[in-house]
Amino acid sequence: MAKMTLKEQVYNQIFDDIAQGKYQANDILTESKLMEKYQVSKSPVREALIELCKDEVIHSLPRLGYQVVLITLKEVLDILEYRTDIEISGLRRGFAAMTDQDIEDLVNIAPKEGEESLAPNWDRNYVFHLRLYQINGNEYGYRELQKTIKQSSRYVSQYFQSAWKKGSAYTSTYHKDIVACLKARDLEGACRMLETDIVSIKDEIQRMHDF
């Protein structure tokens, strides 16, 4: 695996700080403060900020700095819907070629019986969904899904931080259900559980609104 460049390291640090609520929506970031915080020179900070602008994480405010973009409810729901379409179609394509080793890999990623699976387990969620998609062999789709899941976690985290000033607790309860369906060679059941897992955050959003 290639070592990350300094620009990529700074990009990831800023991205993660935004996703975790350390920078709130509409906050202004400046090159000088970021250089001081991350102890790097101006060049990698500026390059990282340009990439974050391209990815619509922030936008440039001439003479002021860079403002953190506000995430809307529609954006959260849209990316979850997109993930549902992409991941279910990937599962359907890869199901026939799925091996016992593929399933065993997913078993090892999914939480064990009685194991807690609350935040900050976005990393485990990320690995599980990518491993499931990888089975269909579409390398381009795999690379795009990597970016989409990372963006999805940011959207959800930022939305919760902006709307309720709290983080979102991700649970991977459905991972065990997906694996159980795959072991039983139940494609339709696995697809239903996969969809439920991806969009389950909608229920959490609804509960927060009702509250």
N, C-alpha and C positions, 0 to 999 in steps of 0.2 A: 504494500500500500504506500503510495507516494506521500511524503511528508507535506503537511500543509504549509503554504507560504504565510508570511507575516500578515499579508492582507486578508487571507482566509481566516486566520486566527482572530484578527480584530473583528472581521465580519461576524463570525460565530459568537464572539463575546458580546457584541452589541445586540445581535439578534436574540440571544438567550436572555440578556438583561431586560429587553423589551418584553419578551414572552413571559418572563417571571414577574413582571410588574415593577421592576426597579426603575424603569422609565415609563411614565404613564402616557396615555394618549394626549397629544397636543404639547407635550414637553418639548423644549428646544434643546438640541444637542449642538455643541460647538467643537470644532477641531481641537482647540487648545485644551478644553477640559477632558476630552477623550484621550488626547496624548498624555496628559498627566495621569489619568486614571489607569490606563493600560500600559504606561511606561514604554511608549513606542514613539517613533518619529512621525512627522507630518504626512509623509508619503503614503504609508500603509493605511493610516486613518482616513485620508482623503479618498484613496482607492476603495476602501471598504464602504464608505459613505455613498460613493457613486453607485456601487453595486446594490446597496440597500435601497437607493432611490429607484433603480431599475426594477427591483423586486417589489416596489410600492410599500415598503416597510416604513419609510420616511419620505419626506419631500423637502426640497431645498427652498429656503427662504432667503433671498439675496440680502446680504449684509447682516443677517441675523443668525443664521445657522441652519439646522435641519430639524424639522418638526416631525414627531412621531404621529403616524397616521391613525386616525380613529377607526376601529373595526365596528361595523354595523351588524345587527342581527341577521340581515339578509346575506351578508358575506359569509357568516358562519354557516348558515343553512345551505347556501349554494355550494360551498366547498365540501360539506358532508355529503350532499347529494351527488356531486361529481365523484367523490371517492367511492360511494356505493356503486355507481355505474361501472367504474373502472375495475374495482376489485372483484365484484361478482362476475363480470365477464371474464376476467383473468382466471378465476376459480373454475368456471365452466370449461374454459379451454384446456386447462391443465389437469382436470380431474382424471381423465382416462389414463394419463401417464404417471399419476401419482404413485410413488413407491412406498413400501413400509418404512424405509429410512426417512422419507420426506415427512411422514406422519410422526415418526419418533422424534425428529428434530423439533416439530411443533409441540409435541408433548413436553419436551425438555424446556421450551420457552414459556409455555403456559404455566400459571400458578398451580402448585400442588394442593392437594386436599387440605383445607384448614389454613392455608397460607394467606396472609393479608396481601392485598393487591391494590392499595391506594396510591395516590400521588406521593412521591414523584416518579411513578412508574411509566411515564411517557416513553422512556427508552425501551422498556420491555414491549410495550405496545407497538412501537416503531419496528422493532426486530421481528415480532410475530407476524405483522401484516406484510412486511416485505418478504419474509421467508415463504409465506403462503402464496404470494403473487409470483415469486421466483419460479415456482414449479412449472408454470406454463411456458417458460423459456424465452419470453419477449424481453430482450435486454433493454431496448429503448423504453418500453413501458415501465420496466423496473427502475430505470434512472429517473424517469418523470415522476413515478410514484414516490420515490425518495423525497423529492422536492415538495410534492403535494402533501404528504403526511407531515413533514416538518412545518409547512405553512399552516396546515390544519391545526396543529398543536398550538401554534402562535395565535391564530385567530380565536380559538376557544379560550386560551389563557388570557389574552388581551381583552376579549369581550367580557369575561367574568370580572377582571380587574377594573374595567371601565364602568360596567353597569352596577357592580355590587361591592367593589373594593375588596374582593377576596379571590383567592385562587380556586381553580376547579379541580376537584378530586377525580382523577380518572380511575375507573375500576375495570379490570380485565376479566370479570366474571364469565363473560360469554366465550372467552378463549377456550375454556374447558369444554363448553358445549359444542363449539365448532369442531374441536378435536374428536369428541365422542361421535359426532355425525360422520366424520371422515373415516374413523375406524370401522364404523358400520357400513361404510360405502353408501351413505345417504347423501347424495349431492344436493337435493332440494332442501333437506334439513340444514346442511352446512351453509347453503346460500342464505337461508332465512336467518340463521344465527349470526352470520357475517354482517348482514344488513343491520340487524338489531344492535350488534356491537358498535358499528360505525355511527349510527344515528342515536344511540342511547343518550348522548349528551343533550339531545332535544328535550328529553323528559326532565333532565335536571334544570334546563333553562325554563321550562314551563313551571316547574315547582317553585323556582325562584321568583318568577313573575306572579304566581298565585299568592306567594307569601308576602 
